[in-house]
Amino acid sequence: MLLMQTRRRFLKALSTAGAVSVAGAPQVLAAGEALETTAVRLVNDTSICIAPEYMAEELLHVEGFTDIRYCAAGGMSGG
């Protein structure tokens, strides 16, 4: 059975995920050692393609990264 993704289903899933994040899902702590480094630099090339990096920022904080920086892309020629 093939299910089509509709706007209604997408918005339902998105609102459910938002409600869980607001309500506070139980935090699962993985048993492991501390990170060797807590800093990460991500490229910000001023396009919409970096949207997932902004979405992942909270996940990086949960994993233990405390210094997350967005650096301008260098060395790219525009023409």
Phi and psi restraints in degrees (value plus and minus 20) as a CYANA .aco file:
   2 LEU   PHI    -111.7   -71.7
   2 LEU   PSI     103.6   143.6
   3 LEU   PHI    -122.2   -82.2
   3 LEU   PSI     109.7   149.7
   4 MET   PHI    -110.9   -70.9
   4 MET   PSI     119.3   159.3
   5 GLN   PHI    -100.9   -60.9
   5 GLN   PSI      98.2   138.2
   6 THR   PHI    -127.9   -87.9
   6 THR   PSI     144.3   184.3
   7 ARG   PHI     -80.9   -40.9
   7 ARG   PSI     -57.7   -17.7
   8 ARG   PHI     -83.6   -43.6
   8 ARG   PSI     -64.6   -24.6
   9 ARG   PHI     -86.0   -46.0
   9 ARG   PSI     -60.3   -20.3
  10 PHE   PHI     -82.5   -42.5
  10 PHE   PSI     -66.5   -26.5
  11 LEU   PHI     -86.7   -46.7
  11 LEU   PSI     -53.4   -13.4
  12 LYS   PHI     -84.1   -44.1
  12 LYS   PSI     -65.9   -25.9
  13 ALA   PHI     -85.1   -45.1
  13 ALA   PSI     -59.7   -19.7
  14 LEU   PHI     -86.2   -46.2
  14 LEU   PSI     -62.6   -22.6
  15 SER   PHI     -89.3   -49.3
  15 SER   PSI     -53.7   -13.7
  16 THR   PHI     -84.4   -44.4
  16 THR   PSI     -64.2   -24.2
  17 ALA   PHI     -83.4   -43.4
  17 ALA   PSI     -59.0   -19.0
  18 GLY   PHI     -85.5   -45.5
  18 GLY   PSI     -60.0   -20.0
  19 ALA   PHI     -85.3   -45.3
  19 ALA   PSI     -58.8   -18.8
  20 VAL   PHI     -85.3   -45.3
  20 VAL   PSI     -60.2   -20.2
  21 SER   PHI     -89.4   -49.4
  21 SER   PSI     -54.3   -14.3
  22 VAL   PHI     -94.0   -54.0
  22 VAL   PSI     -62.6   -22.6
  23 ALA   PHI     -90.2   -50.2
  23 ALA   PSI     -43.3    -3.3
  24 GLY   PHI      69.2   109.2
  24 GLY   PSI      69.2   109.2
  25 ALA   PHI     -88.6   -48.6
  25 ALA   PSI     131.0   171.0
  26 PRO   PHI     -80.3   -40.3
  26 PRO   PSI     114.8   154.8
  27 GLN   PHI    -103.7   -63.7
  27 GLN   PSI     108.2   148.2
  28 VAL   PHI    -123.3   -83.3
  28 VAL   PSI     101.5   141.5
  29 LEU   PHI    -122.8   -82.8
  29 LEU   PSI     100.3   140.3
  30 ALA   PHI     -98.1   -58.1
  30 ALA   PSI     120.1   160.1
  31 ALA   PHI    -100.6   -60.6
  31 ALA   PSI      93.2   133.2
  32 GLY   PHI    -188.9  -148.9
  32 GLY   PSI     152.5   192.5
  33 GLU   PHI    -100.5   -60.5
  33 GLU   PSI     144.5   184.5
  34 ALA   PHI     -86.2   -46.2
  34 ALA   PSI     135.0   175.0
  35 LEU   PHI     -86.8   -46.8
  35 LEU   PSI     128.1   168.1
  36 GLU   PHI     -90.4   -50.4
  36 GLU   PSI     -55.7   -15.7
  37 THR   PHI    -153.8  -113.8
  37 THR   PSI     129.1   169.1
  38 THR   PHI    -136.5   -96.5
  38 THR   PSI      -8.5    31.5
  39 ALA   PHI    -135.0   -95.0
  39 ALA   PSI     124.2   164.2
  40 VAL   PHI    -165.3  -125.3
  40 VAL   PSI     120.1   160.1
  41 ARG   PHI    -135.8   -95.8
  41 ARG   PSI     110.3   150.3
  42 LEU   PHI    -136.3   -96.3
  42 LEU   PSI     128.4   168.4
  43 VAL   PHI    -100.7   -60.7
  43 VAL   PSI     111.6   151.6
  44 ASN   PHI    -133.0   -93.0
  44 ASN   PSI      80.7   120.7
  45 ASP   PHI    -120.8   -80.8
  45 ASP   PSI       1.0    41.0
  46 THR   PHI      35.6    75.6
  46 THR   PSI      11.0    51.0
  47 SER   PHI    -136.3   -96.3
  47 SER   PSI     151.3   191.3
  48 ILE   PHI     -94.5   -54.5
  48 ILE   PSI     -31.0     9.0
  49 CYS   PHI     -87.4   -47.4
  49 CYS   PSI     -32.6     7.4
  50 ILE   PHI    -111.9   -71.9
  50 ILE   PSI     -17.5    22.5
  51 ALA   PHI     -74.4   -34.4
  51 ALA   PSI     -61.5   -21.5
  52 PRO   PHI     -82.4   -42.4
  52 PRO   PSI     -49.3    -9.3
  53 GLU   PHI     -85.4   -45.4
  53 GLU   PSI     -61.0   -21.0
  54 TYR   PHI     -86.8   -46.8
  54 TYR   PSI     -56.1   -16.1
  55 MET   PHI     -88.2   -48.2
  55 MET   PSI     -53.7   -13.7
  56 ALA   PHI    -100.7   -60.7
  56 ALA   PSI     -29.9    10.1
  57 GLU   PHI     -77.7   -37.7
  57 GLU   PSI     -63.3   -23.3
  58 GLU   PHI     -84.0   -44.0
  58 GLU   PSI     -58.5   -18.5
  59 LEU   PHI     -85.7   -45.7
  59 LEU   PSI     -56.5   -16.5
  60 LEU   PHI     -85.5   -45.5
  60 LEU   PSI     -58.4   -18.4
  61 HIS   PHI     -82.7   -42.7
  61 HIS   PSI     -61.1   -21.1
  62 VAL   PHI     -83.7   -43.7
  62 VAL   PSI     -54.8   -14.8
  63 GLU   PHI     -96.1   -56.1
  63 GLU   PSI     -30.8     9.2
  64 GLY   PHI      96.3   136.3
  64 GLY   PSI     -21.4    18.6
  65 PHE   PHI     -97.0   -57.0
  65 PHE   PSI     106.5   146.5
  66 THR   PHI    -128.5   -88.5
  66 THR   PSI     -41.5    -1.5
  67 ASP   PHI    -138.1   -98.1
  67 ASP   PSI      74.1   114.1
  68 ILE   PHI    -130.6   -90.6
  68 ILE   PSI      98.4   138.4
  69 ARG   PHI    -141.5  -101.5
  69 ARG   PSI     124.3   164.3
  70 TYR   PHI    -128.4   -88.4
  70 TYR   PSI      94.7   134.7
  71 CYS   PHI    -125.0   -85.0
  71 CYS   PSI     126.0   166.0
  72 ALA   PHI     -86.1   -46.1
  72 ALA   PSI     121.3   161.3
  73 ALA   PHI     -91.3   -51.3
  73 ALA   PSI     111.6   151.6
  74 GLY   PHI    -135.8   -95.8
  74 GLY   PSI     136.9   176.9
  75 GLY   PHI      60.1   100.1
  75 GLY   PSI     -10.7    29.3
  76 MET   PHI    -116.5   -76.5
  76 MET   PSI     110.9   150.9
  77 SER   PHI    -116.2   -76.2
  77 SER   PSI     119.6   159.6
  78 GLY   PHI    -113.1   -73.1
  78 GLY   PSI      -4.3    35.7
